[in-house]
């Protein structure tokens, strides 16, 4: 093991170099995230007004998506796994074709009513753009540094939560170990990307809670139970996604038929389930959770199922925003049972289900602070820790690795 003086220490010149790299990556990620995010929001508005005419064609659009991936970028189908492989040094490049493929296919998925997120796309965009600079930099661990920095910048530019994005990039690759070699460029990249996308008009969701919850013994125990339920929900999301992917691939081997058939079934089911309530990102459920709009007791479960089926079929997007929606709507249902403020429990669900499904700890804690205010961080930390511990080492990021401590013989 290295001494402290030998670990992650850089000269002043290299620190300045890494900071400049972070700013450049942040600028590019902020611009690309803004374009992707604003078009996605515009597409969401179109879908709301024209859903009866668009939803029936979801399966057909799925066939188009599969065709473009099969024809132009089979490697790009691996999505987030590519980012992990490059960061681990298992492959050298990320195909540039990934950018137009993942952007256009995600836009089409959302336009025609698929239930999916957006963060996976932003993270892939940031990492792909950042890694294109690899041949031009000679600093230590350049390939890994650029991928981690790009992932963090992509997250920050889309969600405008720079501290959460910083630690998401540092912790998501290897559970139990922060990628501190990328700390300096990540720090400058996340604040640059977040500030620029905000300046360019990309919307940010935030909801400052009007109260501060005191942590008593009773409240602590309630937090533990809530964390357990949120953790089980995140775990269910990951488990179903893995199980249904295997089942779908086994029963319908042809990817064209698979996405067409599941897409057709989704069109019918989404139209019958409150006609499109569970289509798209799930921001409608998030807004309802923190307002006077009604949340049904089954909203979280149907959103979970529709998002799982959309991604299993082969449609593109992310999982994080639907996870936020699942957690927030579940929190609204649980709050009266536990005798706690609805908005507080909805906020805890918003971040705790994300923690469980992504196998991350620090990022969701900071999302809680940056989105809902830091005054209730103790409440959030308790639920997140329990959710994180009880996820059985499962994650929506299948390529994630875990540092295991050796037992003494």
Buried (B, 14 or more C-beta within 10 A) or exposed (E): EEEEEEEBEBEEEEEEBBBEBBBBBBBBBBBBBBBBBBBBBEBBEEBEEEBEEBBBBBBBBBBBBBEBBEEEBEEBBBBBBBBBBBBBEEBEEBBBBBBEBBBBBBBBBBBBBBBBBBBBBBBBBBBBBBBBBBEEEEBEBBBBBBBBBBBBBBBBBBBBBBBBBBBBBBBBBBBEEBBEBBBBBBBBBBBBBBBBBBEBEBEBBEBEBEEEBEBEEEBEEBBEBBBBBBBBBBBBBBBBBBEBBEEBEEEBEEBBEBBBBBBBBBBEBBBEBEEBBBBBBBBBBBBBBBEEEEBBEEBBBBBBBBBBBBBBBBBBBBBBBBBBBBBBBBBBBBBEEBEBBBBBBBBBBBBBBBBBBBBBBBBBBBBBBBBBBEBBBBBBBBBBBBBBBBBEEBBBBBBBBEEEEEEEE
